Amino acid sequence: MHTDARTLPNGHLLQGDLCIVGAGAAGIALAQEFIGRSERVILLEGGGFDLEGPVQALYKGEIVGRPYYPLEAARLHYFGGTTGHWGGYCAPLDPIDFEVRSWVPHSGWPITRSDLDPYYARAHPLLDLGPFAYDVPFWQARNPQREPLPLDRAVLQEKLWQFSAPTRFGSKFRQTLISAPNVHLYTHANVVQVNANDDATAVTSVTVRQFDGRELTVQAGRFVLACSTMQNVRLLLASNSRLSAGLGNQHDQVGRCFMEHLEMPGGSAILTRPQSMYLYTYDFGVTPVRAELRLSDTVQRSSQVLNATVAIEAPPTEGEARSTFESMPPEDVELFRQETRDSLTASMRGEARRYDANSVRQQPLFSLYTRQEQAPNPNSRVTLSTERDALGVPRVRLNWQLTRLDKQTMRNLYTTLGREFGRCGIGRVQIRDWLLADDDTWPTLVSGGWHDMGATRMHRDPKQGVVDATCRVHGLGNLYLAGAGVFTTAGSANPTLTIVALALRLGDHLKRHTA
């Protein structure tokens, strides 16, 4: 069922068993798990079925740390969420990402990779991916052209990515959810307040507000905030009528350890003899899987660095090696979104052209592109601005900060890659000058992956995180969070597959423990 919440009268009351706030990848994946069950599910989406300027403008915010994408452009505020401009890259986190790593402060999830594996497999059909297989022999058996480079696998290993079409959740699941008799989707239903009971141990309702000031109340037995990372933080901090610091923030953890993937060029490689690079190349709309190179777990431990990969790509065109933050037109979000999608499509098609299967063995020069996790850093955080949006909610204030370990990791990755290419007789690696400097300074070409993560991180100890292993907010018996905000560490993998897997895992938990 579907209702445009703008048609409801002021003071209207909605009641259900489960209320999900946000209809992006996490919220939709969770809602579809309840189709056909006895629970009445209320799914609230702040936008409509298409991008609308006033709604998207609610995501505007203040940037006070390192340069970042305009916040109103980084996430899409309509049904389907940011899957509307998602690139389709999918890979699971690595087992080491979940471990406590003594050299990585604040590392260690309360769950393991094996806990997520069944949900990764279940997420694959939702994302229109192939089999849940991320090992080279599996894919090489299907195509012998996927030949790995002759490297020492004790030092460098392949990490595989699979590619969704990409799936647009807003299109794929719209009719399914609208047709479900026990799921009621409300669009244009922006939640502005999460309301707790007197002792702030449970949530009683959420308040939805329209641009004209009309409000409605949603009551449910359990609530899931499945907004974007920053918007989940925003709602928790702004919901401060019972606790002045906000919900779930008794230990000042909400908003801390905001993370982003560092995605940027770090060097180039020249192959000294012909190599099949088919395994490492990408053809837009055709390639089901490709490999990037990562340091083995053993080397990560001995070198005490973060998890990162290097993509071997076509050499950049003139002017390409710059920060993606530099070309942002924040005054026109719709234009920005279209330019981003056009640019993504063009670059992927460009890769396909340059990496034509007939010439891939003759290509000697490659660009090396980093995809790296960021070390959890409590000083990298999301707080509230003094400015309010059109609905009266304080806007987000982002202070994105990097650490010395982030740069040490990237430098170590490239120097190790260079040594191995030379030792194995594959070729030579040229590292960018700024990366060779043993300091914590960064060039202007620093870019992110559009991956807002952390800030409501998962941890057993409420003094070190916001949610427990089930994604329930510490101290609140019936409030859960979904999305990349719960990531304890980021790994090097794009987050969408893990977001969906965690949502499916949360769905199983909620179904086992009915209210």
C-alpha positions in Angstrom: 0.0 0.0 0.0 1.1 3.6 -0.6 0.0 6.9 0.7 1.4 10.4 0.1 1.7 11.7 3.6 1.0 15.2 2.3 -2.7 14.1 2.0 -3.1 13.3 5.7 -4.6 15.8 8.1 -2.7 17.6 10.9 -2.5 15.4 14.0 -3.1 12.1 12.2 -2.0 9.0 14.0 -0.4 5.9 12.3 0.1 2.7 14.2 2.1 -0.4 13.3 4.3 -3.2 14.7 7.5 -2.1 13.0 8.3 1.4 11.7 11.2 1.8 9.3 12.4 5.3 8.7 14.1 5.6 5.3 13.6 3.8 2.0 17.0 3.4 0.6 19.0 0.1 0.2 18.8 -0.7 3.9 15.2 0.3 4.5 13.8 -1.4 1.4 15.9 -4.6 1.9 14.5 -4.8 5.5 10.9 -4.0 4.5 10.8 -6.7 1.8 11.8 -9.3 4.4 8.5 -8.8 6.2 6.2 -9.1 3.1 3.5 -11.6 3.8 4.1 -11.8 7.6 1.6 -10.9 10.3 3.5 -7.7 11.4 2.1 -4.4 10.1 5.1 -2.5 8.7 5.1 1.2 8.2 7.9 2.4 5.8 8.5 6.2 5.9 10.3 7.9 3.1 11.0 11.6 3.3 10.9 12.2 -0.5 8.7 11.0 -3.3 9.4 8.7 -6.2 11.6 11.3 -8.0 14.2 13.9 -7.0 12.6 17.1 -5.7 14.7 20.2 -5.0 13.1 21.3 -1.7 13.3 17.8 -0.3 16.9 17.2 -1.4 17.8 20.6 0.1 17.0 19.2 3.5 20.4 17.3 3.3 22.4 20.5 3.0 25.0 20.8 5.8 28.2 22.5 6.9 31.7 21.3 6.2 34.4 22.4 8.7 37.1 19.8 8.3 38.8 18.4 5.2 37.0 19.3 1.9 34.1 17.0 1.1 31.3 16.6 -1.3 28.4 19.0 -0.8 26.2 17.1 1.7 23.0 17.7 -0.3 24.6 15.9 -3.2 26.3 13.0 -1.4 23.0 11.2 -0.7 19.7 11.1 -2.6 16.5 11.9 -0.7 13.7 9.9 -2.4 12.4 6.4 -2.7 15.3 4.1 -3.5 17.8 6.5 -1.9 21.3 6.6 -3.1 21.0 3.5 -5.2 19.6 6.1 -7.7 23.2 7.1 -8.5 25.1 4.0 -7.2 27.9 2.7 -9.5 27.2 -1.0 -8.8 30.5 -2.1 -7.3 30.1 -5.0 -4.8 32.5 -6.9 -2.6 32.2 -8.3 0.9 34.4 -7.0 3.7 37.5 -9.2 4.4 37.7 -11.4 7.6 40.5 -9.2 8.9 38.2 -6.1 8.7 36.2 -7.5 11.6 39.1 -8.3 13.9 40.6 -6.3 16.7 43.9 -5.0 15.1 46.2 -3.7 17.8 47.7 -1.2 15.4 44.3 0.2 14.4 42.7 2.2 17.2 39.0 1.5 17.8 39.0 -1.6 15.5 37.1 -4.8 16.1 33.5 -5.6 15.3 31.3 -7.6 17.7 30.6 -10.0 14.8 32.8 -11.9 12.4 32.8 -12.3 8.6 31.4 -15.8 9.0 28.4 -14.3 10.8 27.7 -12.2 7.7 28.4 -14.8 5.0 24.9 -16.2 4.8 23.5 -12.7 4.5 26.0 -11.7 1.8 24.7 -14.7 -0.2 21.1 -13.7 0.4 21.9 -10.1 -0.7 23.3 -11.2 -4.1 19.9 -11.7 -5.8 18.6 -8.4 -4.4 21.5 -6.7 -6.1 21.3 -8.8 -9.2 24.7 -10.2 -8.7 26.1 -13.6 -9.7 27.1 -16.4 -7.3 28.5 -15.6 -3.9 32.0 -16.4 -5.0 35.0 -14.1 -4.6 38.0 -16.3 -5.3 40.1 -16.3 -8.5 40.0 -20.0 -9.2 36.2 -20.0 -9.3 36.0 -17.3 -12.0 39.1 -18.5 -13.9 37.5 -21.9 -14.3 34.7 -20.1 -16.1 37.0 -18.0 -18.3 40.7 -19.0 -18.5 41.5 -15.4 -19.7 41.1 -14.4 -16.1 44.8 -15.2 -15.4 46.3 -13.7 -12.3 49.7 -12.0 -12.4 52.7 -14.1 -11.3 53.0 -12.5 -7.8 53.9 -13.9 -4.4 50.5 -14.5 -2.9 52.0 -14.4 0.6 52.6 -10.7 -0.1 50.0 -9.5 -2.7 46.6 -11.1 -3.3 43.6 -10.4 -5.5 40.4 -9.0 -4.1 37.5 -9.4 -6.4 34.6 -7.1 -7.1 31.3 -8.1 -8.7 29.2 -5.6 -10.6 25.5 -4.9 -10.3 23.7 -3.5 -13.4 23.5 -1.3 -11.1 20.2 -2.2 -9.5 18.0 0.8 -8.7 16.0 -0.2 -5.6 13.4 2.4 -6.3 12.5 0.8 -9.5 13.0 -2.9 -8.6 11.1 -3.0 -5.4 8.5 -0.2 -5.8 5.5 -2.3 -7.0 6.4 -5.2 -4.8 6.2 -3.1 -1.7 3.2 -1.1 -2.8 1.3 -4.4 -3.4 2.2 -6.0 -0.1 -0.9 -6.0 2.1 1.1 -5.7 5.4 3.6 -3.1 4.3 2.4 0.5 4.1 4.7 3.0 2.4 4.3 6.6 3.2 6.2 9.0 0.9 6.8 12.7 1.7 7.0 11.6 5.3 10.1 13.4 6.8 10.8 12.3 10.4 11.9 15.3 12.5 11.9 13.8 16.0 12.3 10.4 17.7 10.2 10.4 20.9 11.3 8.3 23.9 9.4 7.4 27.1 10.0 9.3 30.4 13.2 7.4 31.3 14.5 7.2 27.7 14.7 3.4 27.7 12.4 2.9 24.7 11.0 4.8 21.7 7.3 5.5 21.8 6.8 7.3 18.5 8.3 9.4 15.7 7.0 12.8 14.5 6.6 13.5 10.8 6.4 17.1 9.6 5.4 18.7 6.3 6.8 21.9 4.9 3.5 23.7 5.8 3.9 22.7 9.5 1.4 19.9 9.6 2.5 16.9 11.7 1.5 13.3 12.1 2.6 10.7 14.7 3.7 7.2 14.1 3.5 4.7 16.9 5.0 1.2 16.7 6.5 -1.6 18.9 9.9 -1.3 17.2 11.6 1.3 15.2 14.5 1.2 12.7 16.3 4.3 11.5 17.5 3.4 8.0 18.4 6.9 6.8 21.8 7.7 5.5 24.8 7.7 7.9 24.6 11.5 8.6 20.9 11.6 8.8 20.7 8.9 11.4 23.2 10.9 13.5 21.2 14.0 12.9 17.9 12.4 14.1 19.5 10.9 17.2 21.2 14.2 18.2 18.2 16.3 17.5 15.9 14.1 19.5 17.0 15.6 22.8 13.8 16.3 24.6 14.5 13.5 27.2 18.3 13.5 27.1 20.0 16.8 26.3 22.8 15.1 24.4 20.4 13.2 22.2 19.2 9.5 22.1 21.9 6.8 22.3 24.5 9.5 23.2 25.1 8.9 26.9 28.8 8.4 26.2 29.3 11.0 23.5 29.6 8.4 20.8 26.9 9.5 18.3 28.6 11.1 15.4 32.2 10.0 16.2 34.5 8.0 13.9 32.9 9.1 10.6 34.7 7.3 7.9 35.1 7.5 4.1 37.0 5.4 1.6 40.1 7.1 0.2 39.7 6.6 -3.6 42.5 8.4 -5.6 45.4 7.8 -7.9 48.7 6.9 -6.2 51.1 6.0 -9.0 51.5 4.3 -12.4 52.9 1.0 -13.7 54.8 0.0 -16.8 54.8 -3.7 -17.7 58.2 -4.9 -18.9 56.7 -7.9 -20.7 53.3 -8.8 -22.1 50.8 -9.9 -19.5 47.2 -10.8 -19.7 45.4 -8.1 -17.7 41.9 -9.4 -18.4 41.3 -10.3 -14.8 42.0 -6.8 -13.7 40.0 -4.9 -16.3 36.4 -3.6 -16.4 34.1 -3.4 -19.4 31.0 -1.3 -18.5 27.8 -3.4 -18.5 29.7 -6.6 -19.5 32.3 -7.6 -16.9 30.8 -9.6 -14.1 33.9 -9.6 -11.9 37.3 -8.0 -11.8 40.3 -8.1 -9.4 42.3 -5.5 -7.6 45.5 -6.1 -5.6 45.7 -6.0 -1.8 48.3 -6.7 0.8 47.9 -10.1 2.4 46.7 -10.3 6.0 50.2 -11.4 7.0 51.8 -8.3 5.5 49.1 -6.0 6.9 49.9 -7.3 10.4 53.7 -7.2 10.0 53.6 -3.7 8.5 50.8 -2.5 10.8 48.8 -0.9 8.0 45.1 -0.7 7.1 43.3 -2.7 4.4 43.5 -1.2 0.9 43.5 -2.2 -2.7 45.1 -1.0 -5.9 43.1 -1.0 -9.2 45.1 -1.4 -12.4 43.5 0.9 -14.9 44.0 2.8 -18.1 46.4 5.8 -17.9 44.6 9.0 -17.0 43.7 11.6 -19.5 45.2 15.1 -19.1 43.7 16.8 -16.0 42.0 13.6 -14.7 44.3 13.2 -11.6 42.5 15.7 -9.4 40.2 15.7 -6.5 36.5 14.9 -7.2 35.8 17.5 -4.6 37.0 20.2 -7.1 34.2 20.1 -9.6 31.2 20.3 -7.3 28.4 22.7 -8.2 26.5 22.7 -4.9 24.1 25.4 -6.1 22.4 23.0 -8.4 22.0 19.5 -7.0 20.0 18.2 -9.9 22.6 19.4 -12.4 25.3 17.9 -10.2 23.6 14.5 -10.0 23.2 14.4 -13.8 26.8 15.4 -14.4 27.9 12.7 -11.9 25.9 10.0 -13.6 27.1 11.1 -17.1 30.7 11.2 -15.9 30.5 7.8 -14.3 29.0 6.3 -17.4 31.5 8.0 -19.7 34.5 6.9 -17.6 33.3 3.3 -17.5 32.8 3.3 -21.3 36.2 4.9 -21.6 37.7 2.0 -19.6 35.9 -0.4 -21.8 37.3 1.2 -25.0 40.9 1.5 -23.6 40.8 -2.1 -22.3 39.5 -3.7 -25.4 40.0 -7.5 -25.1 42.0 -7.6 -28.4 44.6 -5.1 -27.2 44.8 -5.8 -23.5 48.1 -7.8 -23.8 49.7 -5.0 -25.7 48.9 -2.2 -23.2 52.2 -1.5 -21.3 51.2 1.6 -19.2 48.6 1.6 -16.4 47.4 4.0 -13.8 47.2 2.7 -10.2 44.2 3.7 -8.3 43.7 3.3 -4.5 40.6 2.1 -2.7 41.5 2.3 1.0 39.8 2.2 4.4 40.1 5.1 6.8 41.3 4.5 10.3 38.5 5.1 12.8 39.1 8.5 14.3 36.9 9.9 17.1 37.8 13.4 15.9 36.4 12.7 12.5 32.8 13.4 13.4 29.3 14.5 12.6 27.6 17.1 14.9 24.7 19.5 14.5 25.0 23.0 13.0 23.3 26.1 14.4 21.4 26.4 11.1 18.1 24.7 10.7 16.4 23.3 7.6 13.0 24.2 6.3 11.4 21.7 8.7 13.1 23.2 11.7 15.7 20.4 12.2 19.3 21.4 12.9 21.5 20.7 9.9 24.5 18.5 9.9 28.0 19.7 10.5 30.8 17.5 9.2 34.4 17.6 10.4 36.1 14.9 8.3 39.7 14.2 9.5 42.4 11.8 8.5 45.3 10.3 10.5 49.0 9.5 9.9 48.1 5.8 9.6 45.9 6.6 6.6 48.9 7.9 4.6 51.4 5.4 6.0 49.1 2.7 4.7 48.9 4.1 1.2 52.7 4.6 1.0 53.4 1.1 2.3 50.9 -0.4 -0.3 52.7 1.3 -3.2 56.2 0.6 -2.1 55.4 -3.1 -1.6 53.7 -3.2 -4.9 56.8 -1.7 -6.6 59.1 -4.2 -4.9 57.0 -7.1 -5.9 56.5 -6.0 -9.5 60.3 -5.6 -9.8 61.2 -8.9 -8.0 58.7 -10.9 -10.0 59.9 -9.3 -13.3 56.4 -7.9 -14.1 57.3 -4.3 -14.5 58.1 -1.1 -12.6 55.9 1.2 -10.4 56.3 4.9 -10.2 54.9 6.4 -7.0 53.6 10.0 -6.8 56.1 12.3 -5.1 53.7 13.4 -2.3 53.2 9.8 -1.3 56.9 9.2 -0.7 57.1 12.0 1.9 57.1 10.5 5.5 54.6 12.8 7.0 50.8 13.2 7.4 50.2 15.9 4.8 47.8 15.2 1.9 47.7 16.7 -1.6 44.7 18.6 -3.0 43.8 15.5 -5.1 42.5 13.6 -2.1 39.1 12.1 -3.0 36.5 10.0 -1.3 34.3 7.2 -2.6 30.9 8.8 -1.8 30.8 6.3 1.1 29.6 7.8 4.3 30.3 5.2 7.0 30.6 5.0 10.8 29.4 7.7 13.2 26.9 5.3 14.8 29.3 2.4 15.0 28.7 -1.2 16.3 30.5 -2.2 19.5 29.7 -4.3 22.5 30.7 -1.5 24.9 28.3 1.5 24.9 31.3 3.6 25.8 32.9 2.8 22.4 29.9 2.5 20.1 26.3 3.4 19.5 24.7 0.0 18.6 25.3 -3.5 19.8 25.8 -6.6 17.7 22.1 -6.7 16.7 22.2 -3.1 15.6 20.1 -2.1 18.6 20.9 1.4 20.0 22.6 1.0 23.5 20.1 1.9 26.2 17.0 1.8 24.0 15.1 -1.5 24.0 13.3 -1.0 20.7 15.4 1.3 18.5 17.7 -0.1 15.8 19.9 1.4 13.1 20.5 0.2 9.6 23.0 1.4 7.0 26.8 2.0 6.7 26.7 4.1 9.9 27.0 1.0 12.0 30.3 -0.1 10.4 32.9 -0.4 13.1 35.7 -0.3 10.5 35.3 0.4 6.7 37.5 -2.2 5.0 38.4 -1.5 1.4 35.1 -2.8 -0.1 32.3 -0.5 -1.4 29.6 -0.6 1.3 26.3 -1.4 -0.5 26.6 -5.2 -0.3 27.4 -5.1 3.4 24.6 -2.6 4.0 22.1 -5.0 2.5 23.6 -8.0 4.2 23.3 -6.3 7.6 19.7 -5.2 6.9 18.8 -8.9 6.1 20.5 -10.0 9.3 18.6 -7.3 11.3 15.4 -8.6 9.7 16.1 -12.1 10.9 16.7 -10.8 14.4 13.5 -8.8 14.4 11.5 -11.7 13.2 12.9 -14.0 15.8 12.3 -11.5 18.6 8.8 -10.3 18.0 7.6 -7.3 20.0 
